[in-house]
Amino acid sequence: MLFPLPPPGPPSGAEPPADVVCLGETMAVLGPSDTRPLAHQRTLVLTVGGAESNVACALASLGHRAAWLGRVGDDPLGRRVLDDLTARGVDVSAAETDPDRPTGVYFKDPGPDGTGTYYYRRNSAAAAMDPGLTSRPPLRPLLHRARVLHVSGITPALSDSCAALVTHIVSRRAVPGPVISFDVNYRPALWRHRPADAAPVLRELARAADIVFVGRDEAETLWGAGSAKGVRDLLGPGRALVVKDAWNGATAYTADGEETFVPTPAGRVVERVGAGDAFAAGCLAALLEGRAAADGLRLGHLLAAATLGTREDVPPVLPRATLDHHLTLDDAAWSALRLT
């Protein structure tokens, strides 16, 4: 197991508490239905997406109780966000609606080198989140009764108040009780392509979290750590760490220092957006189920592969029997696996 979790909380009233609360911005997403560039499109498909809510949706698809906490505008796009997350089984009862600020939007632009993204989120409703969020009466019970509180490095890049909120939660432990899960999720454009500005902020948050997800490439860009062991040495002991290395595989270090590596199975890539979120969801699902770290990495790979094979930000619902079968494969069979 990656990290010891608090036991499930007792139900309160008719509804049991969420196992995982995912906090961050969710936006309306506009993208083509084919591979032609955005500039050549006449119609676009409207969906929703956001790193943290992607995790919540994937967890809900696996049968776990997941809630999303964030802010949307009092507009049609904000209502679409809430409706879509609800339809996927995510609890949005504590989400806030801002009467003055809009819901953020981003566009997808397919290209020969992958899908580009164009964000329109400055001064969005979510950018106004602040440390007071954790103490508001409707939200406090949800946060305190969760087993895991998941945040990412995207949120502190949105605004000064959002940075203060994430520091409040992760570094100052303003919400006692849940294990803090942190996905580094370095987005160069949000940091004005200044890795030197992002590096110390994201490093300190990672050092303060209980569970950390990071790509080997982003760790090298931010901190000069070019290997899983280098990242572990940089962050220090005492936390669970998952380092993803694209098609090579992923390495997990449990809180007590045990190291596990699982290679990435071969698969098809349609679009990479959302794959890292799906991977984190797989690891967290295995953690909630009391599984070993290797099972978490395998489940992460399986959900990421499902996302890579679609243009959606969230993986399709996969048959649990198929997932469980893949988790029982021996190492040789897993290494030979081809996911289509």
N, C-alpha and C positions, 0 to 999 in steps of 0.2 A: 504494500500500500504506500502511495506517495507520501501522505501526511495524515496523522490521526485526526479524525473528525469528531465534533461533539455529537452525542446521540440525537436522534430525531426528537424534536420537541413535541409535547402533547398537543392534540388538536385543541383549538380554541373555538367554541361554537360549532357550527356545521362544517366549516372549512378547515382542513389541516394546513399547517404553515408551509410555505415554500421551502424546498430543500436548498435552492440556489436563487439568490437575487442578483441580477445583472444590471449594473448601473452605467448609463451612458447615453449618447445621442443616437436616435434612429431617424432616418430621413426617408423621404420619398425618392425612389430611384426611377429614372427614365433611361431606357436603353433599347437598342434595336433588337428585332427578333431574328436577325441574321448576322452575317459577318461583315457586312458592308460598313464603312466608316460612318460616323455620326453625321458628317457634313453631307452625305449622300442619301440620307433617310428622309422620307416624307411622313412616316408615322413611327411612334415609339410606344413601347410597352411600359405601363406604370406598375411598379412593384414597391416594396419597402426594403430597407436594409440598414444595418448598423452593426458594428463589431459585437457589441455586448448583447443586443437582442438576437443576433444570429446564433450566439451561444445558447441563449434561452430557448429559442425555437428548436434547435437540435436536441437539447436535453428533453424538452417536452415530447418530441417525437419518439424518444426512447422510453417514455413512461414516467419521467421524473417531474416533480412539481417545481416549476420554474416561474419566476416573476421578473418583469422588466420594470425598472424605475428610471424615469427620465422626464423630459418636458417636451411638449409639442405645442404648436400654435393653435389658436382657436380658428381653424380654417379647414377646408375640405381635405387637404393633405394630412393634417394632423389626425383627423377622424379616420382617414384611410390607414394610417400607421396603427392606431389603436384597434381598429377592426381586424386588420390582417394578423396582428400578433394574437389577438383573442381567438381568431379562427384556428390558429396553430396550437392552441392550448396553453398559451402563456398568460399568466395573471398580470393584468395592467391596472388593477384597481387603485394602486397608489401613484400612478403616473399623473403628472401635473399638466394642466392646460394653461397657456399664457395668452391673455386677451390682447396683448400688444405686440408680441414678436411672432414672426412666422416660423413654420416648420422648415427645417433645412431640406435641401434638394441636392442630389448629385446625378450626373449624366455619365453613362458608359459609352466609350468610343472604341469599338473593335479596331484592331490594326495588326499588321504582320508580326509585330513584336509583342503582341498581347493586348489586353484591354486597358485602355487609358481611362482615367476617371477625372471628372471636372466637378468640383464641389462649390456649392453656393450655400454656405452655412454661416457666414459672418453675421453677427447680431441675431442669430436664430434664438428660438425659445430655449433650446438646450444650452446655448452659450451663457445664459443668465443663471445657470445652476450655481449654488454657492454652499458653504458649509452649513448654513441653516437648514438645508434639505434634510439632514440626518436627525434633526430634533423636532420636525413638524409632527403634530400628533397623529395624523393618518399614516405616516411613514414609519415612525419609530418602532411600533410593534413588529412590522414586517421585517425590518432590518435586524432587530435584536433576536428574532426567533429563527432566522435562517441558519443553515449549517455552513453555507459558503456564500461569501459576498464577492462577486467577480467584477473587476474593473479593468480598464486598459489604459495604455499610454496615449491614446487618442484624446481622451477627455481633458487632461491638463493642458493640451495644446490649443484648446478652443478659446480660452479666455483666462484672465487672471483669477476670476472667481471660481472657474472650474478647476484650475490648478490648486487653489486653496482647498476646494472640496476634496479632491483626491488625496492631497497631503493630510487633510483632517482625518480621512478614513484610514489610509494605509499607514502613514508614519506616526500619527498621533493616536491611532486606535480609538477613534471617537465612537465606534460601534462595537462594544465588547460582545463577545460570543462567537460570531461566525469566523471561520477560517478565511483569510484574505487571499484571493486568487488574483494575480496580476499578469496580464499579457502585455508585453512591452509595446508591440504594435507601433513601431516607429513609422510615421508618415512624413517624409521629407517636406512636402508642400506645406503642411500645417506648421512646421518649424522654420518656414521660409528658407528651406534648403541649407540650414545651418546646424549640422550635426553637433558642433561644439556647444550650441545652446541647449540642445536636447539631451546630450549625453549625461551631464551631472544630475539633471532632474529625474531622468528615467532610471539611472543607476541607484539613486537613493530610494526611490519607490520600490525598485526590485529588491534592494537589501532589506527593506522593511516588511515585505510581503511574506506570507507563509508558503505560497505556491507561485512559481514564476514560469511563464512561457516566453520563449524568445527564439527567433531564428538565428542560426549561426551567422548568416550574412549580415543581419542588422546588428548583432553583437560586435562583429568585426568593424562595421562602419562607425558605430557609436563609441566603442570602448577599445578597439584594437584587439579584442579577444577572438582569435581565429579558430578555436576548437571548443568542444563541449567542456573539456577539462579547464581550458582557459577561462571560460565563463564562470564555471564553478569556483575557481580560485579567486576570481574578481569579486564575486558576490559573497563568498564565505560560506561556512557551514550553517546548519540549523534550519534550513528551508528546503522544500522540494523544488527541484529545477527540471524543466523539460527544454532541451535544446533541439530544435528542428533543423535538419540539414537537407532540405529539398528531397531530391530523388535518392540520396544516399541512405537516409534513415533518421531516426530520432533517438536521443539519449536522455534517460531520466536518472536523476539522483534523488533518492528518497531523503526524508528529513534526517535519517540516521546514517546517510552516506552511501547506501547501496547503489551501485551503478548498473543500469540495464540499457542495452541497445537493441532496437528492433529495426530491421531494414524496411525501406519503403517498397511495397509491392508495385509492380509495373501496372500502368493504367493509362487511360486516355485523358488528354487535357483539352477541354473546350474553352475554359476560362478559369483564371486563378483566383478571382475575387471571392472571398469568403472561406477559402480552404483552411486558412489558419484558425479561423473561428470554429469551424467544424472539428478540427483536430483538438482544440482545447475542450470542446464539449465532450468529445469521446473520452478524454482523460478524466474529466470531472465525473462523467457518468460511471466509469469504472470505479472511481474513488467512492462515490455514493453507494455502490453495490458491494464494497468491501473487497474488490478484486486486487490482484497483484499489479505492480507497476508495468510489467510486460503486457498485461491485458489492456491496460490503459493506453499504452502506445499503439497496440494493434487496433483498438477501437478508434483511436484518433486517426490512424492511417485510413481505416475503412470509411469513416465519415468524410475525411478530406477528399478521398478518391471520388466519392459520390458527388461532392460539390464541384470538383475539377471537371467532371463529365457533364456539367450543365451550365447554363447561363444564369441560373438562380444564385443568390447569395447564400441560400440555406439549402442543405442537402435534401433530396427527396426522402420520404419515410422509407427506411429499409426494413425488410422482414427480420424480426428479432431472431428467428430460427437460423437465418443465414449468417447473421452477425455472430451468434453463439457458436455456430459450426466453425467459422474462421478462427475463433478464439481457441478452439481445441486442437488446431493443426500443430503438428510437430514443427520444429524449426526448419527442416528441409522443405516440407510442404508449404510452409509460409513463404519461404524465400522463392519458391517456384510459382507463387500465386500470380495470376494475371487478371486484373480487374477490368471488366468492360462495362 
